[in-house]
Amino acid sequence: MKLHGTMMVQNDQLYIGGMSCLELAQTYQTPLYVFDEQLARKNCQEYMKHFKAKENNNRVAYAGKAFLPLHMCRLIKDEGLYLDVVSGGELYTAHKVNFPMEKVLFHGNNKTIEEIQMGLDLGVGRFVVDNYYELDLLEQFCKEKQMKQAIYLRITPGIEAHTHDYIKTGQIDSKFGFTLTNGDLSECLSNFHQYQHLELIGLHAHIGSQIFDVTPFLDEVDIMMRLVKEIQECYDIQIKEVDLGGGMGVYYTKKDQPKTIQQFCEAIIERAAASCEALGIEVPILVIEPGRSIVANAGSTLYTVGSMKDIKDVRTYVGVDGGMTDNIRPSLYQAGYECSIVTKMRTGEPKQVTIAGKCCESGDILITDVDIKGIETGDILIIASTGAYGYSMSSNYNKIPKAAIVSVLNGEAQVICKRQSLEELLSLEV
């Protein structure tokens, strides 16, 4: 298992943030999410530095859908990032920590009436508008409130990134945005004068997630900059901001070879400058929306090993006390992970096993056919890089309570999400 961030091995035991993973499991029980706060902050700082947030007034907007407890929202606020939200719940989380609303981008392909009104009332900086339905609602509500709202139009640029079908969003056949290649966007821009209470200041596109090649992002830059010039010349609308979305790939297993934050940022900025120079236009304010690449490697999940079932000449199943309720990604789109026993990081006889969850589903498999050292019932197993879309996609399937999260930093642990009790599990039922 590759070590990330503050992970280190001492006397064959794994430590994160200066804390023994064995002691964390014993103190806070399992399943347990462990959040490496130092690594998350470092990643934020790397993005801010290399995307030239200060020098060029560019913006790094954290994609809250990846992981957004109150603690993470405060962290993003501390580090000076913008915030990308996609629901009333995420927006309310930002509101509860007094996140500066002018630095919030409100996404979503079908925002409800209540969510739109909440965003307007709270003073969201940018609505990322996905369709005519939302344009019409925003115009109606802004007219009633006698206000003007800044918006981006989300477009689908026709770029098919090499990633899983479920996380590709830039191709033409997508539920998101105004399609560029079939005239949808042109029609919208031609009629935009009717929206008297909306100010179109930016464009947004997102081509997918877990992308390792820089080339699709460079293609996206070229398309967006040509579009900025076309809109200025044909529709007399000044596009001041261009949001290129997120999707930078991260390491989960040995087959993944991600670029560094610096490589991604520098490539995008250099291409934007070159593209705008060739087009004879000023470089707009650039926005990117990293989520996974900030928190994925900063999160791990601890489990206690339970049953072990050896099917001769087939495989050995090792059951743990969590599963698809705390990490749906392997079941949803066959996501891969690495794991280890926290007290046997360097020693023990390797054995090939399949890590199975406890849910009543044959598809509740966390890792298939992995070599792991000295595994026994009662061991504490760690699965690394679960920081993105682990807790945020967790569920109560089989009426399993949600796990706790502890943030570790400089030898101290802090509970940032409590373990759900059985009474809390039933608290909404009548």
C-alpha positions as CSV (number, residue, x, y, z in Angstrom):
1,M,0.0,0.0,0.0
2,K,1.4,3.4,-1.0
3,L,1.8,5.9,1.9
4,H,0.2,9.3,1.4
5,G,0.6,12.6,3.3
6,T,1.6,12.1,6.9
7,M,1.4,8.4,6.8
8,M,4.5,6.7,8.3
9,V,5.5,3.3,9.6
10,Q,7.1,2.8,13.0
11,N,7.8,-0.7,14.5
12,D,5.6,-2.2,11.8
13,Q,2.6,0.0,12.7
14,L,0.9,2.7,10.6
15,Y,0.6,6.2,11.9
16,I,-1.3,9.1,10.3
17,G,-0.9,12.7,11.5
18,G,1.3,11.4,14.3
19,M,-1.5,9.1,15.6
20,S,-1.4,5.3,15.8
21,C,-4.1,3.8,13.5
22,L,-4.5,0.9,16.0
23,E,-5.1,3.3,18.8
24,L,-7.6,5.3,16.7
25,A,-9.5,2.2,16.0
26,Q,-9.5,1.2,19.6
27,T,-10.5,4.6,20.8
28,Y,-13.2,5.5,18.2
29,Q,-14.3,2.1,17.0
30,T,-14.6,0.9,13.5
31,P,-15.5,1.5,10.7
32,L,-13.8,4.8,11.1
33,Y,-12.8,7.5,8.5
34,V,-9.5,9.1,9.2
35,F,-8.8,12.5,7.7
36,D,-5.2,13.7,7.3
37,E,-5.8,17.5,7.7
38,Q,-2.2,18.4,7.0
39,L,-2.3,16.8,3.5
40,A,-5.7,18.4,2.6
41,R,-4.4,21.8,3.6
42,K,-1.2,21.2,1.7
43,N,-3.1,20.3,-1.5
44,C,-5.3,23.5,-1.1
45,Q,-2.1,25.6,-0.8
46,E,-0.6,23.9,-3.8
47,Y,-3.6,24.7,-6.0
48,M,-3.7,28.3,-4.8
49,K,0.0,28.8,-5.5
50,H,0.3,27.1,-8.9
51,F,-3.0,28.3,-10.3
52,K,-1.8,31.8,-9.5
53,A,-4.8,32.8,-7.4
54,K,-3.1,35.9,-6.0
55,E,-1.0,37.0,-9.0
56,N,-3.7,36.6,-11.7
57,N,-6.9,36.7,-9.6
58,N,-7.6,33.2,-10.7
59,R,-9.9,31.1,-8.5
60,V,-9.7,27.6,-7.0
61,A,-13.3,26.5,-6.1
62,Y,-13.4,23.3,-4.0
63,A,-16.0,20.8,-5.3
64,G,-17.9,20.3,-2.1
65,K,-19.6,17.1,-3.3
66,A,-16.4,15.2,-2.7
67,F,-16.4,15.7,1.1
68,L,-18.1,18.6,2.9
69,P,-18.6,18.2,6.7
70,L,-18.6,21.5,8.6
71,H,-15.0,21.0,9.4
72,M,-13.9,20.7,5.8
73,C,-16.0,23.8,4.9
74,R,-14.1,25.7,7.6
75,L,-10.8,24.4,6.2
76,I,-11.6,25.6,2.7
77,K,-12.6,29.0,4.1
78,D,-9.3,29.2,6.1
79,E,-7.3,28.4,3.0
80,G,-9.0,31.1,0.9
81,L,-10.6,28.9,-1.7
82,Y,-14.0,29.4,-3.4
83,L,-16.6,26.7,-2.9
84,D,-18.7,24.8,-5.5
85,V,-22.0,23.6,-4.1
86,V,-24.6,21.5,-5.8
87,S,-27.6,21.4,-3.4
88,G,-29.4,23.3,-0.7
89,G,-27.8,21.0,1.9
90,E,-24.3,21.9,0.7
91,L,-25.2,25.6,0.5
92,Y,-26.7,25.5,4.0
93,T,-23.4,23.9,5.3
94,A,-21.5,26.8,3.9
95,H,-24.0,29.2,5.5
96,K,-23.5,27.6,8.9
97,V,-19.8,28.2,8.9
98,N,-20.2,31.8,7.6
99,F,-18.5,31.0,4.4
100,P,-18.3,34.2,2.3
101,M,-21.3,33.7,-0.1
102,E,-19.8,35.9,-2.8
103,K,-17.2,33.0,-3.1
104,V,-19.8,30.3,-3.7
105,L,-20.7,28.8,-7.1
106,F,-24.1,27.1,-7.1
107,H,-24.2,24.2,-9.6
108,G,-26.9,21.7,-10.4
109,N,-28.9,20.5,-13.5
110,N,-32.3,20.7,-11.7
111,K,-32.1,23.1,-8.8
112,T,-35.4,23.2,-7.0
113,I,-37.4,26.4,-6.5
114,E,-36.6,26.3,-2.8
115,E,-32.8,25.9,-3.6
116,I,-32.8,28.8,-6.1
117,Q,-34.6,31.1,-3.6
118,M,-32.2,30.0,-0.9
119,G,-29.3,30.9,-3.1
120,L,-30.7,34.3,-3.9
121,D,-31.6,35.1,-0.3
122,L,-28.1,34.1,1.0
123,G,-26.3,36.1,-1.7
124,V,-24.6,33.3,-3.7
125,G,-21.9,34.8,-5.9
126,R,-22.5,32.8,-9.1
127,F,-25.3,30.6,-10.3
128,V,-24.0,28.1,-12.8
129,V,-27.1,27.8,-15.0
130,D,-27.8,24.6,-16.7
131,N,-30.9,25.1,-18.8
132,Y,-33.8,27.4,-19.8
133,Y,-35.9,26.2,-16.9
134,E,-33.4,27.7,-14.4
135,L,-32.9,30.8,-16.5
136,D,-36.6,31.5,-16.4
137,L,-36.9,30.9,-12.7
138,L,-33.9,33.0,-11.8
139,E,-35.3,35.9,-14.0
140,Q,-38.7,35.6,-12.3
141,F,-37.4,35.6,-8.8
142,C,-34.8,38.3,-9.4
143,K,-37.4,40.5,-10.9
144,E,-39.6,40.0,-7.8
145,K,-36.7,40.8,-5.5
146,Q,-35.6,43.8,-7.7
147,M,-32.1,42.5,-7.9
148,K,-29.5,41.4,-10.5
149,Q,-27.7,38.0,-10.3
150,A,-24.4,37.1,-11.9
151,I,-24.4,33.8,-13.7
152,Y,-22.3,31.4,-15.7
153,L,-23.7,29.3,-18.5
154,R,-22.7,25.6,-18.3
155,I,-21.9,24.2,-21.7
156,T,-21.1,20.7,-22.9
157,P,-18.1,21.2,-25.1
158,G,-18.1,17.7,-26.8
159,I,-15.0,16.4,-25.2
160,E,-15.0,12.7,-24.2
161,A,-12.4,12.2,-21.5
162,H,-11.0,8.8,-21.0
163,T,-12.7,7.8,-17.8
164,H,-15.7,5.8,-16.5
165,D,-19.0,6.3,-18.3
166,Y,-20.7,7.4,-15.1
167,I,-18.2,10.2,-14.5
168,K,-17.9,11.6,-18.0
169,T,-19.8,14.9,-18.3
170,G,-18.3,16.8,-21.2
171,Q,-19.6,14.7,-24.1
172,I,-22.6,15.7,-26.1
173,D,-24.9,13.0,-24.6
174,S,-25.0,14.4,-21.1
175,K,-27.7,15.6,-18.7
176,F,-25.6,18.7,-18.0
177,G,-25.5,22.1,-19.7
178,F,-26.2,23.8,-23.0
179,T,-24.8,21.8,-25.9
180,L,-22.2,23.6,-27.9
181,T,-22.2,21.6,-31.2
182,N,-25.9,21.5,-32.0
183,G,-26.8,25.1,-31.7
184,D,-28.3,25.1,-28.2
185,L,-25.9,27.6,-26.8
186,S,-26.2,29.9,-29.8
187,E,-29.9,30.0,-29.5
188,C,-29.7,30.8,-25.8
189,L,-27.2,33.7,-26.4
190,S,-29.4,35.1,-29.2
191,N,-32.3,35.4,-26.8
192,F,-30.4,36.4,-23.7
193,H,-31.4,40.0,-23.9
194,Q,-34.8,39.0,-22.5
195,Y,-33.2,38.2,-19.2
196,Q,-33.1,41.7,-17.8
197,H,-32.2,40.7,-14.2
198,L,-29.4,38.3,-15.1
199,E,-25.8,39.2,-15.9
200,L,-23.9,36.7,-17.9
201,I,-20.3,37.1,-16.8
202,G,-18.8,33.6,-17.3
203,L,-18.9,30.2,-18.9
204,H,-18.5,26.8,-17.2
205,A,-17.6,23.4,-18.5
206,H,-16.6,20.1,-16.8
207,I,-15.3,17.3,-18.9
208,G,-15.3,14.4,-16.4
209,S,-13.5,13.0,-13.4
210,Q,-10.4,11.0,-12.6
211,I,-8.6,12.2,-15.8
212,F,-4.8,11.6,-15.9
213,D,-4.0,13.1,-19.3
214,V,-3.6,16.9,-19.5
215,T,-4.5,17.0,-23.2
216,P,-8.4,17.0,-22.8
217,F,-8.1,20.0,-20.5
218,L,-5.9,21.8,-23.0
219,D,-8.5,21.1,-25.7
220,E,-11.2,22.4,-23.3
221,V,-9.2,25.6,-22.8
222,D,-8.9,26.2,-26.6
223,I,-12.7,25.6,-27.1
224,M,-13.6,27.9,-24.2
225,M,-11.3,30.8,-25.3
226,R,-12.6,30.6,-28.9
227,L,-16.1,30.8,-27.4
228,V,-15.2,33.9,-25.3
229,K,-14.1,35.7,-28.5
230,E,-17.2,34.5,-30.5
231,I,-19.6,35.6,-27.8
232,Q,-17.9,39.0,-27.6
233,E,-18.0,39.6,-31.4
234,C,-21.4,38.0,-32.2
235,Y,-23.5,38.9,-29.2
236,D,-21.7,41.8,-27.6
237,I,-21.4,40.0,-24.3
238,Q,-18.2,40.3,-22.3
239,I,-17.2,37.0,-20.7
240,K,-15.0,37.9,-17.8
241,E,-14.6,34.5,-16.1
242,V,-14.1,31.0,-17.5
243,D,-14.6,28.0,-15.2
244,L,-12.9,24.8,-16.5
245,G,-14.3,22.5,-13.9
246,G,-12.3,19.8,-12.2
247,G,-11.5,16.1,-12.8
248,M,-7.8,15.9,-12.1
249,G,-7.0,12.2,-11.5
250,V,-5.5,10.9,-8.3
251,Y,-3.7,7.7,-7.2
252,Y,-5.8,4.8,-6.0
253,T,-3.7,1.8,-7.2
254,K,-0.5,1.2,-9.0
255,K,-2.2,1.5,-12.4
256,D,-2.9,5.2,-11.7
257,Q,-0.2,7.7,-12.8
258,P,-1.5,11.1,-12.0
259,K,0.1,14.4,-12.8
260,T,1.0,16.7,-9.9
261,I,-1.1,19.7,-9.0
262,Q,1.7,21.9,-10.3
263,Q,1.8,20.1,-13.7
264,F,-2.0,20.5,-14.2
265,C,-2.2,24.1,-13.1
266,E,0.8,25.3,-15.1
267,A,-0.3,23.5,-18.2
268,I,-3.8,25.1,-18.1
269,I,-2.5,28.6,-17.4
270,E,0.2,28.4,-20.1
271,R,-2.4,27.1,-22.7
272,A,-4.9,29.8,-21.8
273,A,-2.3,32.5,-22.3
274,A,-1.2,31.1,-25.6
275,S,-4.7,30.6,-26.8
276,C,-5.8,34.1,-25.9
277,E,-2.7,35.6,-27.5
278,A,-3.5,33.8,-30.7
279,L,-7.1,35.0,-30.6
280,G,-6.2,38.6,-29.7
281,I,-8.2,38.7,-26.5
282,E,-7.4,39.2,-22.9
283,V,-7.1,36.2,-20.7
284,P,-10.2,36.0,-18.5
285,I,-10.2,35.1,-14.9
286,L,-9.7,31.3,-14.8
287,V,-11.5,29.0,-12.4
288,I,-10.9,25.4,-11.6
289,E,-12.9,23.1,-9.3
290,P,-10.8,20.4,-7.7
291,G,-12.5,18.1,-5.2
292,R,-11.2,14.6,-5.3
293,S,-7.6,15.7,-5.9
294,I,-7.7,17.7,-2.6
295,V,-9.2,15.1,-0.3
296,A,-9.0,11.6,-1.8
297,N,-5.5,10.7,-0.6
298,A,-6.2,12.6,2.7
299,G,-8.8,10.1,3.7
300,S,-8.6,6.5,4.9
301,T,-11.0,4.0,6.4
302,L,-10.3,1.6,9.2
303,Y,-12.2,-1.7,9.6
304,T,-12.1,-4.6,11.9
305,V,-11.6,-8.0,10.2
306,G,-14.3,-10.5,11.1
307,S,-15.2,-13.7,9.2
308,M,-12.7,-15.4,6.8
309,K,-14.1,-17.9,4.3
310,D,-11.7,-20.0,2.3
311,I,-13.2,-21.5,-0.9
312,K,-10.7,-24.1,-2.1
313,D,-9.3,-23.4,-5.5
314,V,-11.5,-20.3,-5.8
315,R,-10.7,-17.5,-3.3
316,T,-10.7,-16.4,0.3
317,Y,-13.3,-13.9,1.4
318,V,-12.4,-11.7,4.3
319,G,-15.3,-9.9,5.9
320,V,-15.0,-6.5,7.5
321,D,-17.4,-4.4,9.7
322,G,-18.2,-1.9,6.9
323,G,-18.7,-2.0,3.2
324,M,-20.9,-0.4,0.5
325,T,-22.6,1.8,3.1
326,D,-19.4,3.6,3.8
327,N,-17.8,3.3,0.4
328,I,-20.2,2.7,-2.5
329,R,-17.6,3.4,-5.2
330,P,-16.3,-0.2,-5.8
331,S,-19.9,-1.5,-6.2
332,L,-21.0,1.5,-8.2
333,Y,-18.2,1.7,-10.8
334,Q,-15.6,-0.9,-9.9
335,A,-13.3,1.6,-8.2
336,G,-10.0,0.1,-7.1
337,Y,-8.1,0.6,-3.8
338,E,-5.1,-0.5,-1.8
339,C,-5.1,-1.8,1.7
340,S,-3.0,-3.2,4.5
341,I,-3.1,-4.4,8.1
342,V,-2.1,-1.4,10.3
343,T,0.0,-3.5,12.7
344,K,1.7,-5.6,9.9
345,M,2.9,-3.0,7.4
346,R,6.2,-4.7,6.7
347,T,6.0,-8.3,8.0
348,G,3.8,-11.3,7.6
349,E,3.2,-13.9,4.9
350,P,1.3,-12.5,1.9
351,K,-2.1,-14.1,1.2
352,Q,-4.5,-13.3,-1.6
353,V,-7.9,-12.4,-0.4
354,T,-11.1,-10.6,-1.4
355,I,-12.3,-7.9,1.1
356,A,-16.0,-8.2,1.5
357,G,-18.4,-5.9,3.2
358,K,-21.1,-6.9,5.6
359,C,-24.2,-5.8,3.6
360,C,-26.7,-8.3,2.3
361,E,-25.6,-7.9,-1.3
362,S,-23.3,-10.2,-3.3
363,G,-21.9,-7.1,-4.9
364,D,-20.7,-5.6,-1.6
365,I,-17.0,-6.2,-2.3
366,L,-14.5,-3.5,-1.4
367,I,-11.3,-5.0,-3.0
368,T,-11.1,-8.2,-5.1
369,D,-8.0,-10.5,-5.1
370,V,-5.5,-8.4,-3.2
371,D,-2.3,-9.7,-1.6
372,I,-2.1,-8.7,2.1
373,K,0.3,-9.7,4.8
374,G,-0.6,-11.9,7.8
375,I,-4.3,-11.1,7.9
376,E,-6.3,-12.6,10.8
377,T,-9.7,-12.1,12.4
378,G,-9.5,-9.2,14.8
379,D,-6.9,-7.3,12.7
380,I,-7.4,-3.6,11.8
381,L,-7.5,-3.2,8.1
382,I,-6.9,0.2,6.4
383,I,-8.2,1.1,2.9
384,A,-6.3,4.1,1.7
385,S,-7.5,7.1,-0.4
386,T,-11.2,7.0,0.6
387,G,-11.4,10.7,1.4
388,A,-13.4,11.6,-1.7
389,Y,-16.9,10.2,-2.2
390,G,-16.7,7.8,0.8
391,Y,-18.5,9.7,3.5
392,S,-20.3,12.0,1.1
393,M,-22.0,9.0,-0.7
394,S,-22.5,6.9,2.5
395,S,-25.9,5.4,3.3
396,N,-28.0,3.6,5.9
397,Y,-28.6,0.6,3.6
398,N,-29.5,-2.5,5.8
399,K,-30.1,0.1,8.5
400,I,-26.4,0.3,9.2
401,P,-25.5,3.5,11.2
402,K,-23.0,5.9,9.5
403,A,-19.4,5.8,10.6
404,A,-17.5,8.5,12.5
405,I,-14.8,10.7,11.1
406,V,-11.7,11.8,13.0
407,S,-9.3,14.5,11.8
408,V,-5.7,13.9,12.7
409,L,-3.1,16.7,12.9
410,N,0.2,16.9,14.7
411,G,-0.4,14.0,17.0
412,E,-3.9,15.0,18.0
413,A,-7.3,13.6,16.9
414,Q,-10.6,15.4,16.7
415,V,-14.0,13.9,16.0
416,I,-15.5,16.0,13.2
417,C,-18.5,13.7,12.5
418,K,-20.0,11.6,15.3
419,R,-20.8,8.0,14.8
420,Q,-24.6,7.6,14.2
421,S,-26.4,5.8,17.0
422,L,-29.3,3.5,16.5
423,E,-31.7,6.0,18.0
424,E,-30.4,8.7,15.6
425,L,-30.8,6.2,12.7
426,L,-34.6,6.1,13.5
427,S,-34.9,9.8,14.4
428,L,-36.8,10.8,11.3
429,E,-39.2,7.9,11.4
430,V,-42.7,8.2,12.9
